[in-house]
Every structure is written in structure tokens, then in C-alpha cells.
């Protein structure tokens, strides 16, 4: 099983934090806390991107079903879903390339 790099970093920082606190390395402890906050922000960013990707996937699946029906109201709704999915994809792309 492949380890999530973000989880690995979070665990490493947690262990290092414990060592710093035990050794009373206050300067290092401060920097570890800063890094832990950055990791938390990255994790929140990834979770938001995952939610966007899931929403886009669901819209694509619904649009596919509607296109298969082939009638005009279904095709119009499919186009609306495709456009919405495209917006989700754009937000994911922007979030992950910042």
C-alpha cells in the first residue's frame, strides 16, 4: 500500500515536535508548529480539491446518461452539467497550481 506523502510528513513533524518538546528546543519547536500549520493548510486544500473533483465526476456521469437518452431536454440539461463540470475542473486546476 502506498503511503500518502502528506500523512507521512504530518507523522514526521509530530514525532519531531515530541522530540523538540522533550529536549526543550524552543526555537525548533516554533518552526515545527509553523510547518504543522502549513501541512494542515495543504491538507484542507487537497480535501477541497477532492470535493470539487467528485462533484465534477458526478456531473459528468449524469450528463453521459442524459446524452444517451438523446432527446432535446436531456441534451440541454447535459450541456448545463458539462459546463458546470468544466467550472469545477477549472477550480481544481487553479487550486492545485497555486
C-alpha angles and dihedrals in degrees: 000000000000116000118231106244091217092053089047091052092046090052092047092051091047091053092045090049090055091050092047092050092048091050092042092236094163097174093051090043090058092052092047089054090051090051091048090054091050090051090051090051092049090049092051089049092051092048091052090049090050091053091050091048092050092050090050091048092052092049091049091051092050092047090051091054091048093049089053089057088058101198119130098250090050092048091050091051090046090054090051091051092047091053091049091048089051090055090051090049090051092052090049091050093049092046093052098044098051 
